Amino acid sequence: MDTPLINLSELSPEALAAFVKELGLPAFRGKQIAGWLSQGATFDEMTNLPLETRKLLATKATTGALRIAGKLQSAIDGTIKYLFDLGDGNFIESVLMKYKYGYSVCVSTQAGCRMGCTFCASAKAGFVRNLTGAEILAQLRAICKDQKISISHIVMMGVGEPLDNYENVLDFIRMAHDPNGMNISYRKMSLSTCGVVPGIERLMEENIPLTLSVSLHAPFQEQRAQMMPVARKYKLDKLLEICNTYTVRTGRRITFEYAMIRDVNDSPKHADELIRLLGSMLCHVNLIPVNAVDGTGYHKAERERIDAFRKRLEDGGVAATVRRAMGRDIEAACGQLRRKAMEDRSEGKATDGDLCKE
Ligand code: SF4
């Protein structure tokens, strides 16, 4: 039986040094390889290694660099949505957004998602597997390499529920923060959960000063459970209780994400209930004009209604903003590109590059 190839980007510096020694290579090669890996390079691109060494490495290992299977660039704001091939028949998505303060990447943490939110394209495609910390980091590396940029902010809001893949996501957070690597400040990272209460409790104990976002979407238990099955297990009162504890314990403000869906959760009654629930918490509500997803029956709330909702929250003492829609023309809602690629693959259509509109 063939020995499986080792993914070098998943090795610690010590383990990489041991691997290099085992191959009979001098120690400085380990440092050279680590430098290339941090740039998302393939073995062919490691030009300061002898050809023989590169060939040897390719027989024993992979670099973990992700192949870009497609990308779509917004003509409106330059947002780029990437589709990456994981090499095992699965695809994941990441989104690069440019702001005044720098570049922000929204990463996926799982291939698919098992949370089943009714408004989400990822839920429709089902859950396949967790991503490793190195696979999440590889999304950043591939984008930096492709665009020749550095990234300042990370948003864990792509496909998957980060707290359903806790250990690997924590690995990723620490690797992205590593001063010898990307050196991204914890304060510039945001983790978004649909409300996995035990995960929030654990995260609180880690004492990592990242921003926690919680997808709320409805202020009534019954309605929230219809929209988000996770709410049947972790009920709204328990979720808000742990969120409140989190803000008190960490002194950090929580962001509540609230997708504005026409005639579903955009009424004054919903706003008033949010004020009752959140009025005394250190928090902020981010209203999201949702992208329509085929087959969900949900539609974006009208702009006047969103503005009135935001004003009602503010007047009631709850800080609220309306999220600027990025990449409207490229369907930036999570999971839509991946879903299409998976459907195309199962129908035997080519994926390589056919999504690229550059
Ligand atoms: S919204 Fe997030 S948590 Fe819910 S199904 Fe989609 S990816 Fe999963």
Boltz pocket constraint, residues with backbone or C-beta under 6 A from the ligand:
constraints:
  - pocket:
      binder: B
      contacts: [[A, 112], [A, 113], [A, 114], [A, 115], [A, 116], [A, 117], [A, 120], [A, 121], [A, 122], [A, 123], [A, 157], [A, 158], [A, 159], [A, 160], [A, 161], [A, 194], [A, 334]]
      max_distance: 6.0
